[in-house]
């Protein structure tokens, strides 16, 4: 027979075995519940201000714009808000001006990806070489990005103005006549004039991004390629360009999102003219919201811009930047 003392010891042992264990820490040891609560409290305290600002400055305007897009309203408190449902979006889909805005945005995106970014990449590769005064060149090329969009637009209003502008004076000295209505006054040239200004303003940012990415590539890799007999072009194509992939993908993302949301520079340069030839979605939204007092329709345009940017960001991160995210996750897992 088992003694009473032995039976009590077995029961106590089973109770110890069935007692829930504390969750493991990152280093494999168990963490006390109070320590977990303290850690979560610290996380909440640090995240609360950022979440509050994000909710007030980002989420709340999105919700308000989505709400206003369901009404016909001129923006004044004294005027009634007429509920129209999705009529503003139906009007948006059939609006030829909005269709033209989409085409203008697509043209700017194609030009940015085909001209602006390759030029910035080539300049970054050049300034990565040991050339005299490269620090000065980097500063000069990056300086336009420091200027505000409004100052840049006012500056190029004088440069591209007809007859008296610097562009026409240079072409006149070469025996070439500029457009009769000016570079920003002709429907055939206005969008390319806007793109020229955008390129002058932003190519320095992309150049610095590419230069930073290039300097992060170990010299041993390019030296090994040279020892194996690879020429400069082969080294760039087979070694440098693939390792610059994450930087290039970020640059493309910023360029596309910036083209979708482009407003201030176009507004100061052309106001969307002539005859809507340079108008973007943001300019159209401003026109309807503040010039024509159609806040409901302007809110629908803003929601269309948000959805385009949001869908592009999701698809781009899912399909294009996925390898970068997975690589970073793998590295963090290996470090742990």
C-alpha positions in Angstrom: 0.0 0.0 0.0 1.1 3.5 -0.8 1.5 5.7 2.3 -0.3 8.9 2.8 2.9 10.9 2.6 3.8 9.3 -0.8 0.4 10.1 -2.1 0.7 13.7 -1.2 4.1 13.9 -2.8 2.7 12.5 -6.1 -0.2 15.0 -6.0 2.1 17.9 -5.4 4.4 16.7 -8.2 1.5 16.5 -10.6 0.3 20.0 -9.6 3.8 21.4 -10.3 3.8 19.6 -13.7 0.4 21.0 -14.7 1.2 24.5 -13.6 1.2 26.9 -16.6 4.7 28.0 -17.5 5.6 31.6 -18.2 6.2 32.4 -21.9 9.7 32.2 -23.1 11.8 35.3 -23.6 13.8 36.1 -26.7 16.8 34.3 -25.3 14.9 31.1 -24.6 14.3 31.7 -20.8 10.9 32.2 -19.3 9.5 35.7 -18.7 7.4 36.6 -15.7 3.9 37.8 -16.5 4.5 41.1 -14.6 7.5 41.7 -16.8 5.4 41.1 -19.9 2.8 43.7 -18.7 5.6 46.2 -18.0 7.0 45.7 -21.5 3.6 46.2 -23.1 3.1 49.3 -21.0 6.4 50.7 -22.2 5.4 49.9 -25.9 2.0 51.6 -25.5 3.5 54.7 -23.9 6.0 55.2 -26.7 3.5 54.4 -29.5 0.6 56.5 -28.2 1.8 59.9 -29.3 2.6 58.6 -32.8 -0.7 56.8 -33.1 -2.6 59.9 -31.9 -0.9 62.1 -34.5 -1.4 59.5 -37.2 -5.1 59.3 -36.4 -5.6 63.0 -36.3 -3.5 64.0 -39.3 -4.0 61.0 -41.6 -7.0 58.7 -40.7 -9.4 61.5 -39.7 -9.0 63.4 -43.0 -9.4 60.2 -45.0 -12.6 59.4 -43.2 -13.9 63.0 -43.5 -13.1 63.0 -47.3 -14.9 59.7 -47.7 -17.9 61.0 -45.9 -18.1 64.3 -47.8 -17.8 62.4 -51.1 -21.2 61.0 -50.6 -22.9 64.5 -50.5 -23.4 67.4 -52.8 -22.1 70.4 -50.7 -20.4 73.7 -51.4 -18.3 73.7 -48.2 -20.2 76.3 -46.2 -21.8 75.5 -42.9 -24.9 77.4 -43.7 -25.7 75.4 -46.8 -27.4 72.0 -46.6 -25.6 68.8 -47.4 -27.6 66.7 -50.0 -26.9 63.0 -49.8 -26.2 61.7 -53.4 -24.5 58.3 -52.6 -22.1 57.3 -55.3 -23.2 59.9 -57.8 -20.0 61.9 -57.4 -17.9 58.8 -58.3 -20.2 58.0 -61.3 -19.6 61.6 -62.5 -15.8 61.1 -61.9 -15.7 58.0 -64.0 -17.3 59.8 -66.9 -15.5 63.1 -66.5 -13.1 63.7 -69.5 -11.0 66.1 -67.5 -10.3 63.4 -64.9 -9.4 61.0 -67.8 -7.0 63.6 -69.1 -5.5 63.9 -65.6 -4.9 60.2 -65.6 -3.1 60.4 -69.0 -1.0 63.4 -67.8 0.0 61.5 -64.7 0.9 58.4 -66.7 3.1 60.5 -69.1 4.9 62.1 -66.2 5.5 58.7 -64.6 6.8 57.2 -67.8 9.1 60.2 -68.4 10.3 60.0 -64.8 11.1 56.3 -65.0 12.6 56.5 -68.5 14.6 59.8 -68.2 14.9 61.2 -64.7 15.9 58.1 -62.8 18.4 56.8 -65.4 20.0 60.2 -65.5 20.3 60.3 -61.7 21.7 56.8 -61.7 24.3 57.6 -64.3 25.3 60.8 -62.5 25.6 58.9 -59.2 27.9 56.4 -60.8 30.0 59.2 -62.2 30.3 61.0 -58.9 31.3 57.8 -57.2 34.5 57.9 -59.1 37.6 59.7 -57.9 37.2 63.0 -59.8 38.4 66.4 -58.7 35.8 68.4 -56.8 33.2 65.6 -56.6 32.0 66.9 -53.2 31.2 70.3 -54.8 29.4 68.6 -57.7 27.3 66.5 -55.3 26.3 69.6 -53.4 25.5 71.6 -56.6 23.3 68.8 -58.0 21.5 68.2 -54.7 20.9 71.9 -54.0 17.7 72.2 -56.1 16.0 69.6 -53.9 16.5 71.9 -50.9 14.5 74.7 -52.6 10.7 74.7 -52.1 8.4 73.8 -54.9 7.0 77.3 -55.1 10.4 79.0 -55.3 11.4 76.5 -58.0 8.2 77.2 -60.0 8.6 81.0 -59.7 12.2 80.7 -60.9 11.3 78.7 -63.9 8.4 81.0 -64.8 11.1 83.5 -65.5 13.4 81.0 -67.3 10.7 79.7 -69.6 8.8 82.9 -70.2 8.5 83.7 -73.9 11.0 86.1 -75.6 12.6 87.4 -72.4 13.2 84.1 -70.7 16.6 82.5 -70.4 15.6 79.5 -72.5 14.5 81.5 -75.5 17.5 83.7 -75.3 19.9 80.7 -75.4 17.9 79.2 -78.3 17.9 82.5 -80.1 21.6 82.7 -79.8 21.8 79.3 -81.5 19.4 80.5 -84.3 16.4 78.4 -82.9 13.0 79.9 -82.3 11.0 78.7 -79.3 7.2 78.2 -79.3 5.3 81.3 -80.1 3.1 81.0 -77.0 6.1 80.1 -74.8 7.1 76.7 -73.4 4.3 76.8 -70.8 1.7 78.4 -73.0 1.6 75.8 -75.7 -0.5 72.6 -75.4 2.2 70.7 -77.2 5.1 71.6 -74.9 3.6 72.5 -71.5 3.7 69.0 -70.0 7.3 68.5 -71.1 8.2 71.9 -69.7 6.6 70.9 -66.4 8.5 67.6 -66.5 11.8 69.5 -67.1 11.2 71.6 -64.0 10.3 68.5 -61.9 13.5 66.7 -63.1 15.6 69.7 -62.2 14.1 69.8 -58.8 14.1 66.1 -57.8 16.9 64.3 -59.7 19.3 65.4 -57.0 17.4 63.4 -54.4 17.5 60.2 -56.5 21.1 60.8 -57.3 22.0 60.9 -53.6 19.9 57.7 -53.0 21.8 55.9 -55.7 25.1 57.2 -54.5 24.5 56.0 -51.0 23.4 52.6 -52.3 26.6 52.4 -54.5 28.8 53.3 -51.6 27.2 50.5 -49.6 28.5 47.9 -52.1 31.8 46.3 -50.9 34.8 47.2 -53.1 35.9 43.5 -52.9 33.0 42.5 -55.1 33.9 44.9 -58.0 37.6 44.0 -57.6 36.8 40.3 -57.8 34.8 40.9 -61.0 37.7 42.9 -62.5 40.1 40.1 -61.6 37.8 37.6 -63.3 38.1 39.7 -66.5 34.8 41.6 -66.3 34.9 45.1 -68.0 33.3 48.2 -66.5 30.0 47.6 -68.2 29.8 43.9 -67.3 30.7 44.8 -63.7 28.0 47.4 -63.6 25.4 45.1 -65.1 26.3 41.9 -63.2 27.4 43.3 -59.8 26.5 46.9 -59.2 23.0 47.0 -60.7 21.6 43.9 -58.9 23.0 45.1 -55.6 21.4 48.5 -56.2 18.0 46.8 -56.6 16.5 47.8 -53.2 17.6 51.4 -53.7 16.2 51.5 -57.3 12.9 50.1 -56.1 12.5 52.7 -53.4 13.4 55.4 -55.9 10.8 54.2 -58.4 8.2 54.0 -55.6 8.8 57.6 -54.5 8.7 58.8 -58.1 5.4 57.2 -58.9 3.7 58.4 -55.7 5.0 61.9 -56.2 3.6 62.0 -59.8 0.2 60.9 -58.6 0.1 63.6 -55.9 1.8 66.4 -57.9 0.1 69.8 -57.2 2.0 72.8 -56.0 4.6 73.1 -58.8 2.0 72.6 -61.5 -0.3 75.1 -59.9 2.3 77.9 -59.7 3.8 77.1 -63.2 0.6 76.8 -65.2 -2.5 76.5 -63.0 -3.3 73.4 -65.0 -3.5 75.3 -68.3 -3.5 76.0 -71.1 -7.0 74.5 -71.4 -6.3 71.7 -68.9 -3.2 70.5 -70.9 -1.1 70.2 -67.7 -3.7 69.6 -65.1 -3.2 66.8 -62.6 -5.7 65.1 -60.3 -4.6 67.3 -57.4 -5.0 70.5 -59.4 -8.5 69.3 -60.5 -9.4 68.6 -56.9 -8.3 72.1 -55.9 -10.2 73.7 -58.8 -13.5 72.0 -57.9 -13.1 72.3 -54.1 -11.9 75.9 -53.8 -12.7 77.6 -57.0 -16.1 76.1 -57.9 -17.2 75.2 -54.3 -18.0 71.6 -55.1 -16.6 70.0 -52.0 -18.4 66.7 -52.5 -17.0 66.2 -56.0 -13.5 67.4 -54.9 -13.6 64.9 -52.0 -14.5 62.1 -54.5 -11.4 63.1 -56.5 -9.3 63.0 -53.4 -10.6 59.5 -52.6 -9.6 58.4 -56.1 -6.1 59.7 -55.6 -5.9 57.9 -52.2 -7.2 54.7 -53.7 -4.7 54.8 -56.6 -1.8 55.5 -54.3 -2.9 52.9 -51.7 -3.5 50.2 -54.3 -0.2 50.9 -56.0 1.7 50.9 -52.7 0.1 47.5 -51.7 0.8 45.9 -55.1 4.3 47.3 -55.3 5.3 46.1 -51.9 3.7 42.7 -52.5 5.1 42.1 -55.9 8.3 44.2 -56.2 9.6 44.9 -52.7 8.7 41.6 -51.3 12.2 40.2 -51.7 13.7 43.1 -49.8 11.3 42.7 -46.9 11.9 38.9 -46.8 15.6 39.5 -46.9 15.5 41.9 -44.0 13.3 39.5 -42.0 15.8 36.6 -42.6 18.7 38.8 -41.5 16.9 39.8 -38.3 16.1 36.2 -37.6 19.7 35.2 -38.1 20.9 37.9 -35.8 18.6 36.7 -33.1 
